Amino acid sequence: MNSCAVARILDMSPDDVCRYARKGQLKGFKEGRQWRFRIRQVNKFKKQLLLLQRSDNTGTDSDPKLSTGYSR
């Protein structure tokens, strides 16, 4: 699955998808110059994003790898 398809699933831009992949937060692999992703990893990342959004609303960080670095 390419970054455009993943972007539609995650409701973000393809550039953001590639940025998360470069940082190692979204697992993927390079095929030539393009990033490719497995649906299992995309679904796992989506769950992490949802948990992070919920924790931001409650005031706790559930996944430090996805946090902005701000500590409470």
VMD Tcl script that draws the C-alpha trace (Angstrom):
set ca {
  {0.00 0.00 0.00}
  {1.48 3.40 -0.93}
  {1.52 6.64 1.05}
  {-1.52 8.07 -0.78}
  {-3.68 5.09 0.18}
  {-2.44 5.25 3.76}
  {-3.11 8.99 3.87}
  {-6.77 8.39 2.95}
  {-7.10 5.80 5.74}
  {-5.43 8.02 8.34}
  {-7.06 11.26 7.12}
  {-3.75 13.07 6.66}
  {-1.52 14.13 3.80}
  {0.84 11.70 2.05}
  {3.71 13.96 3.17}
  {2.69 13.45 6.81}
  {2.56 9.68 6.26}
  {6.12 9.74 4.87}
  {7.26 11.95 7.74}
  {5.95 9.45 10.30}
  {7.66 6.65 8.36}
  {11.01 8.48 8.27}
  {10.80 9.05 12.03}
  {10.09 5.34 12.55}
  {6.69 5.95 14.12}
  {4.84 4.29 11.24}
  {6.53 1.12 10.10}
  {7.06 0.92 6.39}
  {9.69 0.06 3.81}
  {11.15 1.76 0.79}
  {10.53 0.33 -2.65}
  {12.75 2.43 -4.86}
  {12.00 6.02 -3.88}
  {8.50 5.34 -2.57}
  {7.33 4.26 0.85}
  {5.17 1.14 1.10}
  {3.12 0.02 4.07}
  {1.40 -3.11 5.27}
  {-2.24 -2.75 6.31}
  {-1.56 -4.36 9.69}
  {1.02 -1.69 10.51}
  {-1.28 1.08 9.28}
  {-4.12 -0.17 11.49}
  {-1.76 -0.41 14.48}
  {-0.57 3.15 13.91}
  {-4.16 4.38 13.56}
  {-5.02 2.86 16.95}
  {-1.98 4.59 18.47}
  {-3.11 7.92 17.02}
  {-6.61 7.44 18.42}
  {-5.20 6.62 21.85}
  {-2.97 9.68 21.69}
  {-5.89 11.90 20.75}
  {-7.92 10.51 23.65}
  {-5.04 10.96 26.09}
  {-4.57 14.56 24.92}
  {-8.20 15.16 25.82}
  {-7.77 13.58 29.25}
  {-4.35 15.08 29.98}
  {-2.15 11.96 29.97}
  {0.32 10.63 27.41}
  {-0.21 6.98 26.50}
  {2.59 6.57 23.94}
  {5.75 8.59 24.49}
  {7.03 7.79 20.96}
  {4.13 9.75 19.46}
  {4.09 12.57 21.99}
  {5.29 16.06 21.13}
  {7.95 16.00 23.84}
  {5.93 18.14 26.21}
  {5.95 16.64 29.68}
  {3.39 17.32 32.36}
}
mol new
graphics top color blue
foreach p $ca { graphics top sphere $p radius 0.5 }
foreach p [lrange $ca 0 end-1] q [lrange $ca 1 end] { graphics top cylinder $p $q radius 0.2 }
display resetview
